């Protein structure tokens, strides 16, 4: 069976306020790479003509739009970070660039949330593909690789509605401003 792998670079900022230490609690940034590993739900023989699972353009178009338009140059904050109300009050135009997560926006959590998001995008596009693995290279020496069911690892939420990571749109938070 074939795997399709797409990698995208982006810049981001974040801070971790729940026990990661002073260095990570200070707003800082990374130039990251995210790689998504896709495969078809069902194996099919190549057709003898086009000979591909799906043209790369169609398989990656909306995902790349999401990374480039929403994740790139975003600032990732926990939903209980005191900076969040500050941005809402003092810089409401910047709120659209805030990724809001349940707890600290660690690379591990972001791998789960982004895997859910890419699968929602692939489903909405009615492709035959799904993401079975995701890698986020946070620094040249640190990578988080995730495979499995991301819903088994995402913190439970009181919000019974769908979250941004469960929608096939370009959203990165559930803030209503």
C-alpha positions in Angstrom: 0.0 0.0 0.0 1.2 3.5 -0.8 1.8 6.3 1.8 1.6 9.9 0.7 3.7 12.2 2.9 3.4 16.0 2.8 5.7 18.3 4.8 5.1 22.0 5.5 7.2 24.5 7.4 5.8 27.3 9.5 6.8 29.7 12.2 4.9 29.9 15.5 5.0 31.3 19.0 3.7 29.8 22.2 4.2 29.5 25.9 3.7 26.7 28.4 2.4 27.8 31.8 1.6 24.5 33.5 4.8 23.2 34.9 7.2 23.3 32.0 9.5 25.8 33.8 10.3 29.4 33.4 12.0 29.2 30.0 8.9 27.7 28.4 6.5 30.0 30.3 8.2 33.0 28.6 6.6 33.6 25.1 9.0 32.2 22.5 8.8 30.7 19.1 10.0 27.9 16.8 10.3 27.3 13.1 8.5 23.9 12.8 7.9 21.3 10.2 4.8 19.2 10.1 4.7 16.0 8.1 1.4 14.2 7.6 1.4 10.6 6.5 -1.7 9.6 4.4 -2.9 6.4 3.0 -6.1 5.2 1.3 -8.8 3.6 3.3 -8.8 0.7 0.9 -5.9 -0.5 -1.2 -6.6 -0.2 -5.0 -4.6 -1.4 -7.9 -3.1 1.4 -10.0 -5.3 2.0 -13.0 -2.7 1.7 -15.8 -3.4 5.3 -16.9 -3.0 8.0 -14.2 -1.3 5.4 -11.8 -1.8 7.4 -8.6 -3.8 7.2 -5.4 -4.9 10.8 -5.8 -3.1 13.7 -7.5 -0.9 15.4 -4.9 -2.5 18.7 -5.6 -5.9 17.5 -4.5 -4.6 15.5 -1.5 -2.7 18.4 0.0 -4.3 21.6 -1.2 -6.7 22.5 1.7 -4.3 21.2 4.3 -1.5 23.4 3.0 -3.9 26.3 2.9 -4.7 25.7 6.6 -1.1 25.5 7.6 -0.1 28.5 5.6 -3.1 30.7 6.4 -3.9 29.7 10.0 -1.0 28.0 11.7 1.9 29.9 10.2 2.8 32.9 12.5 0.2 32.0 15.0 0.6 32.3 18.8 -0.5 29.2 20.7 -2.0 29.6 24.1 -3.8 27.4 26.7 -7.5 28.3 27.0 -6.7 29.4 30.6 -3.7 31.5 29.8 -4.0 35.0 31.3 -2.7 36.4 28.1 -5.8 35.3 26.3 -8.2 37.9 27.9 -5.5 40.5 27.5 -5.4 39.9 23.7 -9.2 40.0 23.5 -9.4 43.3 25.4 -6.3 45.1 24.1 -5.5 43.6 20.7 -8.8 42.1 19.3 -7.4 42.2 15.7 -4.7 39.7 16.8 -7.1 37.2 18.2 -7.6 35.6 14.8 -3.9 34.5 15.0 -4.3 32.8 18.4 -4.4 29.0 18.5 -6.3 28.1 21.7 -5.8 24.7 23.2 -7.1 22.6 26.1 -4.1 23.1 28.4 -0.6 23.9 27.3 0.0 23.9 23.5 2.8 21.3 23.7 4.1 19.7 20.5 2.5 16.5 21.7 -1.0 18.1 22.0 -0.6 19.9 18.7 0.3 16.7 16.9 -3.0 15.2 18.1 -5.1 18.3 17.3 -3.6 18.7 13.9 -4.1 15.0 13.1 -7.8 15.4 13.9 -7.9 18.5 11.8 -6.3 17.0 8.7 -8.6 14.0 8.9 -11.6 16.3 9.1 -10.3 18.2 6.1 -9.7 14.9 4.1 -13.2 13.7 5.0 -14.9 16.9 4.0 -13.0 16.9 0.7 -14.3 13.3 0.2 -10.9 11.9 -0.5 -10.2 8.2 -0.1 -7.3 9.2 2.3 -6.8 9.4 6.0 -3.8 10.6 8.1 -2.4 7.7 10.1 0.8 9.4 11.4 2.0 12.9 12.0 5.4 14.3 12.8 6.1 17.8 14.2 9.7 18.8 14.1 9.9 21.5 16.8 13.6 22.1 16.5 16.4 20.6 14.4 16.9 18.0 17.2 13.4 17.5 18.7 10.5 15.8 16.9 7.2 14.5 18.2 5.8 11.6 16.1 2.2 10.4 16.7 0.2 7.6 15.3 -3.0 6.1 16.7 -6.3 7.6 17.7 -5.7 11.2 18.7 -9.1 11.4 20.5 -7.6 8.9 23.0 -5.0 11.5 24.0 -6.7 14.9 23.7 -7.8 16.3 27.1 -11.6 15.9 27.8 -13.5 19.1 27.6 -16.7 20.4 29.1 -17.7 22.0 25.8 -20.1 19.6 24.2 -19.8 21.4 20.9 -17.3 20.7 18.2 -13.9 22.3 18.7 -11.8 24.0 16.0 -9.8 20.8 15.5 -13.0 18.9 14.8 -14.0 21.2 12.0 -12.8 21.1 8.4 -12.4 24.8 8.2 -9.5 27.3 8.7 -10.3 27.9 12.4 -7.7 27.7 15.1 -9.8 28.6 18.2 -13.4 28.6 19.4 -13.3 32.2 20.5 -16.3 34.3 19.5 -15.3 37.9 19.0 
